[in-house]
């Protein structure tokens, strides 16, 4: 049944992420007039930073 639900594996979420990433690279290219390599490097750097923030953000204590 729903054995793989929420497992984070491949599936519609991964496909959507890849398609979104491609369109994001195209947007970076056209908005800032940069090449594929530079837009890919920017995307990777932002992905790494957001991944690190995502590790800590859910564990931050809110206002007391």
N, C-alpha and C positions, 0 to 999 in steps of 0.2 A: 504494500500500500504506500504509505508516505514515509518510507524508511529513510530516504535521502533528504527529506524536507529540512531546510535550514542547516545542512551540513557544510555549506560553503564550497561545494565541489563545482564541477562543470554544470552547465545548464543555462537557462535563460538569463540569469544574472551575469554570468561570464560573457555570454554573447553580447548582451547590452553594454557591458563595460568596454569590450573591444570596439564595438561600433561607436560608442560615445568617445572613446579615446581617439579614434581615427578622425572623427568630426572635430574634436578639440584641436588636434594637430593642424587640420586644415584651417580652423579659425585663427590659430596662432600665426600661421603662415600668412594669411591674407590681411589680418588686422595690423600686424607689426612688420610685414614685408621681410620675413626671415626665411631661411631655407629649412629643408626637412631635418637635417642633422641638429641644427640649433633648436628648432621647436621640439624635437624629440628629447634633447638634453634638458630643456626647461621642464618638459612634462615629467621626466624621470625624477628630477630634483623636487618638484612639487609633490609627486607621488610619495617620495621618501619622507618628506617633511610631514605630510598629512598622515602617513602611516605612524610616524613617531608620536605625533599629537594624539592620534586615535588610541594609542596605547595608554596614555596618561589621562586623557580627558574624562573617561568614564569613572576614574578612580579619584578625581579631585573632589575634596570635601566642599560642599556648598556653604553659603553664609550661615553663620551660627547665631 
